[in-house]
Amino acid sequence: MLTRLGLALGLSACGGPQGPVTGTASLRIVAEPDNAVVEVDERYVGTAHVLTVRPHTLPAGIHRITVRSPGYFPHDLEVDLPPGETMVQISLRPEPAP
């Protein structure tokens, strides 16, 4: 019995599943063009120009970011934001001229 208890305690300390990330993340977006619109989890949070200067605060964890601007292909990405500030740099790709 003591051996099983020791084994169970040893395995639980070996990096098993961790709990959810907690804390506040701060997302700074630097994008070209800087008038690009930024959405996080399908909600408008501002333009890249504003988010370069004043980061958006949100819970740490996984978030979907979409950056779009007329005349450019939209860019989607999923990021796992840790607590603290994270900077994302994106250059949107221009759509071909008609």
Biopython code that builds the backbone (N, CA, C, O; Angstrom):
import numpy as np
from Bio.PDB.StructureBuilder import StructureBuilder

atoms = [
    (1, "MET", "N", (0.828, -1.189, 0.000)),
    (1, "MET", "CA", (0.000, 0.000, 0.000)),
    (1, "MET", "C", (0.866, 1.244, 0.000)),
    (1, "MET", "O", (0.592, 2.184, -0.746)),
    (2, "LEU", "N", (1.904, 1.270, 0.818)),
    (2, "LEU", "CA", (2.789, 2.429, 0.880)),
    (2, "LEU", "C", (3.460, 2.660, -0.471)),
    (2, "LEU", "O", (3.648, 3.807, -0.879)),
    (3, "THR", "N", (3.821, 1.590, -1.166)),
    (3, "THR", "CA", (4.459, 1.715, -2.470)),
    (3, "THR", "C", (3.504, 2.360, -3.477)),
    (3, "THR", "O", (3.911, 3.233, -4.244)),
    (4, "ARG", "N", (2.249, 1.939, -3.478)),
    (4, "ARG", "CA", (1.282, 2.523, -4.404)),
    (4, "ARG", "C", (1.071, 4.006, -4.123)),
    (4, "ARG", "O", (0.974, 4.810, -5.050)),
    (5, "LEU", "N", (1.001, 4.368, -2.843)),
    (5, "LEU", "CA", (0.820, 5.773, -2.477)),
    (5, "LEU", "C", (2.022, 6.596, -2.923)),
    (5, "LEU", "O", (1.853, 7.695, -3.453)),
    (6, "GLY", "N", (3.233, 6.084, -2.718)),
    (6, "GLY", "CA", (4.444, 6.788, -3.143)),
    (6, "GLY", "C", (4.496, 6.951, -4.652)),
    (6, "GLY", "O", (4.889, 8.003, -5.156)),
    (7, "LEU", "N", (4.097, 5.902, -5.377)),
    (7, "LEU", "CA", (4.079, 5.978, -6.830)),
    (7, "LEU", "C", (3.055, 7.009, -7.304)),
    (7, "LEU", "O", (3.334, 7.793, -8.211)),
    (8, "ALA", "N", (1.874, 7.007, -6.691)),
    (8, "ALA", "CA", (0.841, 7.970, -7.074)),
    (8, "ALA", "C", (1.296, 9.395, -6.792)),
    (8, "ALA", "O", (1.077, 10.284, -7.615)),
    (9, "LEU", "N", (1.920, 9.626, -5.655)),
    (9, "LEU", "CA", (2.408, 10.964, -5.334)),
    (9, "LEU", "C", (3.523, 11.374, -6.280)),
    (9, "LEU", "O", (3.578, 12.528, -6.706)),
    (10, "GLY", "N", (4.407, 10.449, -6.614)),
    (10, "GLY", "CA", (5.512, 10.745, -7.529)),
    (10, "GLY", "C", (5.011, 11.088, -8.914)),
    (10, "GLY", "O", (5.514, 12.025, -9.533)),
    (11, "LEU", "N", (4.021, 10.346, -9.423)),
    (11, "LEU", "CA", (3.489, 10.621, -10.756)),
    (11, "LEU", "C", (2.731, 11.932, -10.803)),
    (11, "LEU", "O", (2.766, 12.627, -11.818)),
    (12, "SER", "N", (2.049, 12.284, -9.726)),
    (12, "SER", "CA", (1.293, 13.532, -9.752)),
    (12, "SER", "C", (2.208, 14.741, -9.799)),
    (12, "SER", "O", (1.768, 15.820, -10.197)),
    (13, "ALA", "N", (3.455, 14.598, -9.409)),
    (13, "ALA", "CA", (4.391, 15.716, -9.426)),
    (13, "ALA", "C", (5.233, 15.749, -10.698)),
    (13, "ALA", "O", (6.117, 16.597, -10.825)),
    (14, "CYS", "N", (4.977, 14.846, -11.639)),
    (14, "CYS", "CA", (5.809, 14.727, -12.837)),
    (14, "CYS", "C", (5.274, 15.492, -14.031)),
    (14, "CYS", "O", (5.468, 15.058, -15.167)),
    (15, "GLY", "N", (4.619, 16.599, -13.818)),
    (15, "GLY", "CA", (4.205, 17.421, -14.952)),
    (15, "GLY", "C", (2.982, 16.913, -15.658)),
    (15, "GLY", "O", (2.902, 16.994, -16.883)),
    (16, "GLY", "N", (2.040, 16.400, -14.935)),
    (16, "GLY", "CA", (0.774, 15.980, -15.523)),
    (16, "GLY", "C", (0.033, 17.199, -16.045)),
    (16, "GLY", "O", (0.605, 18.286, -16.130)),
    (17, "PRO", "N", (-1.228, 17.027, -16.394)),
    (17, "PRO", "CA", (-1.992, 18.161, -16.919)),
    (17, "PRO", "C", (-1.984, 19.348, -15.968)),
    (17, "PRO", "O", (-2.188, 19.201, -14.763)),
    (18, "GLN", "N", (-1.750, 20.501, -16.521)),
    (18, "GLN", "CA", (-1.723, 21.723, -15.732)),
    (18, "GLN", "C", (-3.091, 22.384, -15.780)),
    (18, "GLN", "O", (-3.867, 22.146, -16.706)),
    (19, "GLY", "N", (-3.384, 23.203, -14.797)),
    (19, "GLY", "CA", (-4.647, 23.932, -14.769)),
    (19, "GLY", "C", (-4.636, 25.035, -15.811)),
    (19, "GLY", "O", (-3.614, 25.276, -16.453)),
    (20, "PRO", "N", (-5.770, 25.708, -15.983)),
    (20, "PRO", "CA", (-5.836, 26.790, -16.974)),
    (20, "PRO", "C", (-4.936, 27.959, -16.580)),
    (20, "PRO", "O", (-4.686, 28.208, -15.400)),
    (21, "VAL", "N", (-4.458, 28.665, -17.600)),
    (21, "VAL", "CA", (-3.627, 29.850, -17.362)),
    (21, "VAL", "C", (-4.526, 30.942, -16.791)),
    (21, "VAL", "O", (-5.622, 31.187, -17.296)),
    (22, "THR", "N", (-4.056, 31.584, -15.748)),
    (22, "THR", "CA", (-4.832, 32.672, -15.167)),
    (22, "THR", "C", (-4.002, 33.941, -15.213)),
    (22, "THR", "O", (-2.775, 33.887, -15.298)),
    (23, "GLY", "N", (-4.654, 35.052, -15.160)),
    (23, "GLY", "CA", (-3.965, 36.331, -15.184)),
    (23, "GLY", "C", (-4.454, 37.175, -16.331)),
    (23, "GLY", "O", (-5.353, 36.790, -17.078)),
    (24, "THR", "N", (-3.845, 38.329, -16.456)),
    (24, "THR", "CA", (-4.236, 39.284, -17.482)),
    (24, "THR", "C", (-3.147, 39.383, -18.536)),
    (24, "THR", "O", (-1.963, 39.503, -18.221)),
    (25, "ALA", "N", (-3.567, 39.331, -19.787)),
    (25, "ALA", "CA", (-2.651, 39.491, -20.908)),
    (25, "ALA", "C", (-2.875, 40.866, -21.526)),
    (25, "ALA", "O", (-3.965, 41.432, -21.451)),
    (26, "SER", "N", (-1.834, 41.378, -22.128)),
    (26, "SER", "CA", (-1.891, 42.671, -22.804)),
    (26, "SER", "C", (-1.388, 42.438, -24.223)),
    (26, "SER", "O", (-0.243, 42.030, -24.418)),
    (27, "LEU", "N", (-2.244, 42.698, -25.218)),
    (27, "LEU", "CA", (-1.929, 42.412, -26.615)),
    (27, "LEU", "C", (-1.633, 43.692, -27.373)),
    (27, "LEU", "O", (-2.493, 44.560, -27.516)),
    (28, "ARG", "N", (-0.397, 43.796, -27.858)),
    (28, "ARG", "CA", (0.029, 44.936, -28.673)),
    (28, "ARG", "C", (0.120, 44.432, -30.119)),
    (28, "ARG", "O", (0.788, 43.434, -30.391)),
    (29, "ILE", "N", (-0.557, 45.128, -31.043)),
    (29, "ILE", "CA", (-0.544, 44.746, -32.460)),
    (29, "ILE", "C", (0.203, 45.806, -33.256)),
    (29, "ILE", "O", (-0.116, 46.993, -33.181)),
    (30, "VAL", "N", (1.190, 45.373, -34.011)),
    (30, "VAL", "CA", (1.902, 46.245, -34.938)),
    (30, "VAL", "C", (1.626, 45.671, -36.323)),
    (30, "VAL", "O", (2.089, 44.578, -36.649)),
    (31, "ALA", "N", (0.867, 46.411, -37.141)),
    (31, "ALA", "CA", (0.461, 45.881, -38.443)),
    (31, "ALA", "C", (0.712, 46.886, -39.547)),
    (31, "ALA", "O", (0.741, 48.097, -39.331)),
    (32, "GLU", "N", (0.891, 46.342, -40.729)),
    (32, "GLU", "CA", (1.025, 47.139, -41.934)),
    (32, "GLU", "C", (-0.078, 46.705, -42.869)),
    (32, "GLU", "O", (-0.068, 45.539, -43.263)),
    (33, "PRO", "N", (-1.009, 47.514, -43.254)),
    (33, "PRO", "CA", (-1.103, 48.945, -42.959)),
    (33, "PRO", "C", (-1.583, 49.180, -41.527)),
    (33, "PRO", "O", (-2.257, 48.333, -40.941)),
    (34, "ASP", "N", (-1.233, 50.325, -40.980)),
    (34, "ASP", "CA", (-1.560, 50.586, -39.573)),
    (34, "ASP", "C", (-3.021, 50.959, -39.350)),
    (34, "ASP", "O", (-3.463, 51.067, -38.207)),
    (35, "ASN", "N", (-3.788, 51.160, -40.451)),
    (35, "ASN", "CA", (-5.220, 51.424, -40.284)),
    (35, "ASN", "C", (-6.037, 50.132, -40.277)),
    (35, "ASN", "O", (-7.267, 50.176, -40.296)),
    (36, "ALA", "N", (-5.361, 48.987, -40.249)),
    (36, "ALA", "CA", (-6.049, 47.694, -40.239)),
    (36, "ALA", "C", (-6.909, 47.552, -38.993)),
    (36, "ALA", "O", (-6.538, 48.004, -37.910)),
    (37, "VAL", "N", (-8.054, 46.923, -39.162)),
    (37, "VAL", "CA", (-8.984, 46.660, -38.073)),
    (37, "VAL", "C", (-8.588, 45.350, -37.400)),
    (37, "VAL", "O", (-8.238, 44.378, -38.069)),
    (38, "VAL", "N", (-8.648, 45.335, -36.073)),
    (38, "VAL", "CA", (-8.261, 44.147, -35.312)),
    (38, "VAL", "C", (-9.469, 43.638, -34.528)),
    (38, "VAL", "O", (-10.138, 44.394, -33.823)),
    (39, "GLU", "N", (-9.729, 42.339, -34.670)),
    (39, "GLU", "CA", (-10.770, 41.666, -33.890)),
    (39, "GLU", "C", (-10.111, 40.575, -33.069)),
    (39, "GLU", "O", (-9.203, 39.889, -33.539)),
    (40, "VAL", "N", (-10.573, 40.421, -31.839)),
    (40, "VAL", "CA", (-10.116, 39.331, -30.980)),
    (40, "VAL", "C", (-11.355, 38.547, -30.579)),
    (40, "VAL", "O", (-12.306, 39.106, -30.034)),
    (41, "ASP", "N", (-11.338, 37.255, -30.851)),
    (41, "ASP", "CA", (-12.477, 36.383, -30.567)),
    (41, "ASP", "C", (-13.756, 36.937, -31.194)),
    (41, "ASP", "O", (-14.820, 36.940, -30.576)),
    (42, "GLU", "N", (-13.622, 37.409, -32.452)),
    (42, "GLU", "CA", (-14.721, 37.929, -33.263)),
    (42, "GLU", "C", (-15.350, 39.209, -32.703)),
    (42, "GLU", "O", (-16.500, 39.520, -33.011)),
    (43, "ARG", "N", (-14.602, 39.948, -31.885)),
    (43, "ARG", "CA", (-15.078, 41.230, -31.354)),
    (43, "ARG", "C", (-14.066, 42.310, -31.723)),
    (43, "ARG", "O", (-12.860, 42.142, -31.539)),
    (44, "TYR", "N", (-14.574, 43.412, -32.243)),
    (44, "TYR", "CA", (-13.721, 44.543, -32.610)),
    (44, "TYR", "C", (-13.018, 45.089, -31.365)),
    (44, "TYR", "O", (-13.656, 45.341, -30.343)),
    (45, "VAL", "N", (-11.681, 45.271, -31.463)),
    (45, "VAL", "CA", (-10.940, 45.844, -30.333)),
    (45, "VAL", "C", (-10.225, 47.136, -30.701)),
    (45, "VAL", "O", (-9.746, 47.837, -29.809)),
    (46, "GLY", "N", (-10.135, 47.478, -31.997)),
    (46, "GLY", "CA", (-9.501, 48.727, -32.397)),
    (46, "GLY", "C", (-8.723, 48.580, -33.678)),
    (46, "GLY", "O", (-8.738, 47.533, -34.326)),
    (47, "THR", "N", (-8.038, 49.658, -34.032)),
    (47, "THR", "CA", (-7.166, 49.614, -35.211)),
    (47, "THR", "C", (-5.750, 49.297, -34.764)),
    (47, "THR", "O", (-5.392, 49.484, -33.601)),
    (48, "ALA", "N", (-4.956, 48.819, -35.700)),
    (48, "ALA", "CA", (-3.567, 48.502, -35.379)),
    (48, "ALA", "C", (-2.828, 49.747, -34.901)),
    (48, "ALA", "O", (-1.979, 49.666, -34.013)),
    (49, "HIS", "N", (-3.149, 50.896, -35.487)),
    (49, "HIS", "CA", (-2.500, 52.145, -35.084)),
    (49, "HIS", "C", (-2.697, 52.409, -33.581)),
    (49, "HIS", "O", (-1.753, 52.771, -32.878)),
    (50, "VAL", "N", (-3.924, 52.223, -33.107)),
    (50, "VAL", "CA", (-4.217, 52.449, -31.686)),
    (50, "VAL", "C", (-3.594, 51.356, -30.828)),
    (50, "VAL", "O", (-3.030, 51.642, -29.771)),
    (51, "LEU", "N", (-3.692, 50.092, -31.280)),
    (51, "LEU", "CA", (-3.188, 48.977, -30.473)),
    (51, "LEU", "C", (-1.668, 48.913, -30.417)),
    (51, "LEU", "O", (-1.108, 48.205, -29.580)),
    (52, "THR", "N", (-0.997, 49.644, -31.299)),
    (52, "THR", "CA", (0.461, 49.749, -31.211)),
    (52, "THR", "C", (0.841, 50.606, -30.013)),
    (52, "THR", "O", (1.825, 50.333, -29.327)),
    (53, "VAL", "N", (0.054, 51.640, -29.772)),
    (53, "VAL", "CA", (0.331, 52.595, -28.699)),
    (53, "VAL", "C", (-0.314, 52.174, -27.384)),
    (53, "VAL", "O", (0.274, 52.333, -26.314)),
    (54, "ARG", "N", (-1.539, 51.632, -27.476)),
    (54, "ARG", "CA", (-2.296, 51.279, -26.276)),
    (54, "ARG", "C", (-2.776, 49.830, -26.411)),
    (54, "ARG", "O", (-3.804, 49.579, -27.040)),
    (55, "PRO", "N", (-2.043, 48.873, -25.826)),
    (55, "PRO", "CA", (-2.406, 47.458, -25.960)),
    (55, "PRO", "C", (-3.792, 47.150, -25.396)),
    (55, "PRO", "O", (-4.291, 47.844, -24.511)),
    (56, "HIS", "N", (-4.395, 46.095, -25.931)),
    (56, "HIS", "CA", (-5.706, 45.622, -25.487)),
    (56, "HIS", "C", (-5.501, 44.623, -24.349)),
    (56, "HIS", "O", (-4.681, 43.711, -24.461)),
    (57, "THR", "N", (-6.241, 44.792, -23.262)),
    (57, "THR", "CA", (-6.143, 43.902, -22.109)),
    (57, "THR", "C", (-7.238, 42.850, -22.185)),
    (57, "THR", "O", (-8.393, 43.164, -22.469)),
    (58, "LEU", "N", (-6.869, 41.599, -21.931)),
    (58, "LEU", "CA", (-7.822, 40.495, -21.974)),
    (58, "LEU", "C", (-7.302, 39.359, -21.099)),
    (58, "LEU", "O", (-6.140, 39.391, -20.692)),
    (59, "PRO", "N", (-8.125, 38.359, -20.799)),
    (59, "PRO", "CA", (-7.645, 37.252, -19.978)),
    (59, "PRO", "C", (-6.559, 36.468, -20.708)),
    (59, "PRO", "O", (-6.627, 36.300, -21.925)),
    (60, "ALA", "N", (-5.572, 35.993, -19.980)),
    (60, "ALA", "CA", (-4.548, 35.136, -20.569)),
    (60, "ALA", "C", (-5.220, 33.865, -21.080)),
    (60, "ALA", "O", (-6.244, 33.439, -20.547)),
    (61, "GLY", "N", (-4.640, 33.270, -22.106)),
    (61, "GLY", "CA", (-5.178, 32.034, -22.671)),
    (61, "GLY", "C", (-5.251, 32.108, -24.182)),
    (61, "GLY", "O", (-4.660, 33.000, -24.792)),
    (62, "ILE", "N", (-5.963, 31.188, -24.783)),
    (62, "ILE", "CA", (-6.030, 31.070, -26.241)),
    (62, "ILE", "C", (-7.080, 32.035, -26.798)),
    (62, "ILE", "O", (-8.218, 32.081, -26.332)),
    (63, "HIS", "N", (-6.664, 32.804, -27.810)),
    (63, "HIS", "CA", (-7.548, 33.774, -28.452)),
    (63, "HIS", "C", (-7.323, 33.738, -29.962)),
    (63, "HIS", "O", (-6.222, 33.449, -30.431)),
    (64, "ARG", "N", (-8.382, 34.035, -30.713)),
    (64, "ARG", "CA", (-8.306, 34.116, -32.178)),
    (64, "ARG", "C", (-8.261, 35.592, -32.571)),
    (64, "ARG", "O", (-9.122, 36.379, -32.177)),
    (65, "ILE", "N", (-7.260, 35.945, -33.341)),
    (65, "ILE", "CA", (-7.059, 37.325, -33.778)),
    (65, "ILE", "C", (-7.269, 37.398, -35.289)),
    (65, "ILE", "O", (-6.754, 36.565, -36.035)),
    (66, "THR", "N", (-8.027, 38.396, -35.731)),
    (66, "THR", "CA", (-8.216, 38.655, -37.155)),
    (66, "THR", "C", (-7.826, 40.100, -37.424)),
    (66, "THR", "O", (-8.279, 41.016, -36.738)),
    (67, "VAL", "N", (-6.973, 40.292, -38.439)),
    (67, "VAL", "CA", (-6.544, 41.627, -38.847)),
    (67, "VAL", "C", (-6.962, 41.783, -40.301)),
    (67, "VAL", "O", (-6.645, 40.935, -41.135)),
    (68, "ARG", "N", (-7.683, 42.879, -40.610)),
    (68, "ARG", "CA", (-8.160, 43.094, -41.980)),
    (68, "ARG", "C", (-8.136, 44.572, -42.348)),
    (68, "ARG", "O", (-8.250, 45.453, -41.496)),
    (69, "SER", "N", (-7.985, 44.809, -43.644)),
    (69, "SER", "CA", (-7.992, 46.174, -44.172)),
    (69, "SER", "C", (-8.432, 46.096, -45.625)),
    (69, "SER", "O", (-8.065, 45.150, -46.321)),
    (70, "PRO", "N", (-9.215, 47.071, -46.107)),
    (70, "PRO", "CA", (-9.641, 47.055, -47.511)),
    (70, "PRO", "C", (-8.431, 46.994, -48.452)),
    (70, "PRO", "O", (-7.442, 47.699, -48.256)),
    (71, "GLY", "N", (-8.531, 46.142, -49.470)),
    (71, "GLY", "CA", (-7.460, 46.003, -50.450)),
    (71, "GLY", "C", (-6.383, 45.008, -50.042)),
    (71, "GLY", "O", (-5.394, 44.845, -50.757)),
    (72, "TYR", "N", (-6.561, 44.335, -48.893)),
    (72, "TYR", "CA", (-5.592, 43.359, -48.395)),
    (72, "TYR", "C", (-6.310, 42.073, -48.014)),
    (72, "TYR", "O", (-7.480, 42.093, -47.631)),
    (73, "PHE", "N", (-5.598, 40.953, -48.124)),
    (73, "PHE", "CA", (-6.149, 39.700, -47.639)),
    (73, "PHE", "C", (-6.187, 39.746, -46.113)),
    (73, "PHE", "O", (-5.232, 40.221, -45.500)),
    (74, "PRO", "N", (-7.275, 39.262, -45.473)),
    (74, "PRO", "CA", (-7.310, 39.233, -44.006)),
    (74, "PRO", "C", (-6.313, 38.200, -43.480)),
    (74, "PRO", "O", (-5.951, 37.251, -44.176)),
    (75, "HIS", "N", (-5.890, 38.402, -42.266)),
    (75, "HIS", "CA", (-4.941, 37.484, -41.629)),
    (75, "HIS", "C", (-5.553, 37.007, -40.312)),
    (75, "HIS", "O", (-5.893, 37.818, -39.450)),
    (76, "ASP", "N", (-5.691, 35.697, -40.161)),
    (76, "ASP", "CA", (-6.214, 35.092, -38.941)),
    (76, "ASP", "C", (-5.103, 34.315, -38.253)),
    (76, "ASP", "O", (-4.290, 33.659, -38.904)),
    (77, "LEU", "N", (-5.080, 34.397, -36.938)),
    (77, "LEU", "CA", (-4.155, 33.576, -36.183)),
    (77, "LEU", "C", (-4.732, 33.280, -34.820)),
    (77, "LEU", "O", (-5.550, 34.036, -34.297)),
    (78, "GLU", "N", (-4.299, 32.178, -34.253)),
    (78, "GLU", "CA", (-4.701, 31.792, -32.913)),
    (78, "GLU", "C", (-3.453, 31.834, -32.047)),
    (78, "GLU", "O", (-2.428, 31.243, -32.388)),
    (79, "VAL", "N", (-3.546, 32.533, -30.932)),
    (79, "VAL", "CA", (-2.389, 32.670, -30.045)),
    (79, "VAL", "C", (-2.768, 32.277, -28.628)),
    (79, "VAL", "O", (-3.900, 32.477, -28.188)),
    (80, "ASP", "N", (-1.801, 31.718, -27.931)),
    (80, "ASP", "CA", (-1.969, 31.398, -26.516)),
    (80, "ASP", "C", (-1.232, 32.487, -25.746)),
    (80, "ASP", "O", (-0.017, 32.414, -25.562)),
    (81, "LEU", "N", (-1.972, 33.491, -25.301)),
    (81, "LEU", "CA", (-1.363, 34.651, -24.649)),
    (81, "LEU", "C", (-1.034, 34.350, -23.192)),
    (81, "LEU", "O", (-1.918, 33.972, -22.423)),
    (82, "PRO", "N", (0.221, 34.514, -22.807)),
    (82, "PRO", "CA", (0.583, 34.357, -21.398)),
    (82, "PRO", "C", (0.258, 35.639, -20.645)),
    (82, "PRO", "O", (0.013, 36.672, -21.269)),
    (83, "PRO", "N", (0.250, 35.594, -19.323)),
    (83, "PRO", "CA", (0.090, 36.839, -18.568)),
    (83, "PRO", "C", (1.219, 37.807, -18.937)),
    (83, "PRO", "O", (2.344, 37.379, -19.195)),
    (84, "GLY", "N", (0.924, 39.088, -18.961)),
    (84, "GLY", "CA", (1.916, 40.090, -19.349)),
    (84, "GLY", "C", (1.663, 40.547, -20.770)),
    (84, "GLY", "O", (0.624, 40.241, -21.356)),
    (85, "GLU", "N", (2.619, 41.286, -21.325)),
    (85, "GLU", "CA", (2.441, 41.850, -22.659)),
    (85, "GLU", "C", (3.010, 40.957, -23.749)),
    (85, "GLU", "O", (4.099, 40.397, -23.617)),
    (86, "THR", "N", (2.245, 40.840, -24.830)),
    (86, "THR", "CA", (2.681, 40.121, -26.032)),
    (86, "THR", "C", (2.513, 41.056, -27.213)),
    (86, "THR", "O", (1.474, 41.702, -27.357)),
    (87, "MET", "N", (3.540, 41.133, -28.068)),
    (87, "MET", "CA", (3.453, 41.949, -29.271)),
    (87, "MET", "C", (3.371, 41.022, -30.482)),
    (87, "MET", "O", (4.152, 40.080, -30.617)),
    (88, "VAL", "N", (2.407, 41.309, -31.358)),
    (88, "VAL", "CA", (2.240, 40.553, -32.595)),
    (88, "VAL", "C", (2.468, 41.518, -33.751)),
    (88, "VAL", "O", (1.848, 42.580, -33.810)),
    (89, "GLN", "N", (3.365, 41.146, -34.678)),
    (89, "GLN", "CA", (3.644, 41.961, -35.862)),
    (89, "GLN", "C", (3.090, 41.243, -37.078)),
    (89, "GLN", "O", (3.349, 40.058, -37.286)),
    (90, "ILE", "N", (2.316, 41.978, -37.887)),
    (90, "ILE", "CA", (1.672, 41.399, -39.061)),
    (90, "ILE", "C", (1.786, 42.378, -40.225)),
    (90, "ILE", "O", (1.524, 43.571, -40.071)),
    (91, "SER", "N", (2.176, 41.867, -41.386)),
    (91, "SER", "CA", (2.132, 42.644, -42.624)),
    (91, "SER", "C", (1.097, 41.982, -43.517)),
    (91, "SER", "O", (1.301, 40.866, -43.995)),
    (92, "LEU", "N", (-0.014, 42.673, -43.741)),
    (92, "LEU", "CA", (-1.051, 42.097, -44.591)),
    (92, "LEU", "C", (-0.583, 42.067, -46.043)),
    (92, "LEU", "O", (0.153, 42.943, -46.497)),
    (93, "ARG", "N", (-1.022, 41.049, -46.748)),
    (93, "ARG", "CA", (-0.648, 40.870, -48.152)),
    (93, "ARG", "C", (-1.670, 41.557, -49.042)),
    (93, "ARG", "O", (-2.865, 41.288, -48.921)),
    (94, "PRO", "N", (-1.226, 42.442, -49.938)),
    (94, "PRO", "CA", (-2.169, 43.164, -50.810)),
    (94, "PRO", "C", (-2.902, 42.196, -51.748)),
    (94, "PRO", "O", (-2.334, 41.212, -52.222)),
    (95, "GLU", "N", (-4.174, 42.504, -52.000)),
    (95, "GLU", "CA", (-4.920, 41.748, -53.011)),
    (95, "GLU", "C", (-4.421, 42.178, -54.382)),
    (95, "GLU", "O", (-3.993, 43.320, -54.553)),
    (96, "PRO", "N", (-4.471, 41.278, -55.362)),
    (96, "PRO", "CA", (-4.009, 41.671, -56.708)),
    (96, "PRO", "C", (-4.935, 42.739, -57.308)),
    (96, "PRO", "O", (-6.137, 42.765, -57.044)),
    (97, "ALA", "N", (-4.347, 43.600, -58.109)),
    (97, "ALA", "CA", (-5.131, 44.651, -58.784)),
    (97, "ALA", "C", (-6.040, 43.997, -59.815)),
    (97, "ALA", "O", (-5.637, 43.029, -60.460)),
    (98, "PRO", "N", (-7.271, 44.511, -59.986)),
    (98, "PRO", "CA", (-8.211, 43.913, -60.964)),
    (98, "PRO", "C", (-7.764, 44.131, -62.389)),
    (98, "PRO", "O", (-8.438, 43.693, -63.322)),
]
sb = StructureBuilder()
sb.init_structure("model")
sb.init_model(0)
sb.init_chain("A")
sb.init_seg("    ")
for serial, (resi, resn, name, xyz) in enumerate(atoms, 1):
    if name == "N":
        sb.init_residue(resn, " ", resi, " ")
    sb.init_atom(name, np.array(xyz, "f"), 0.0, 1.0, " ", f" {name:<3s}", serial, name[0])
structure = sb.get_structure()
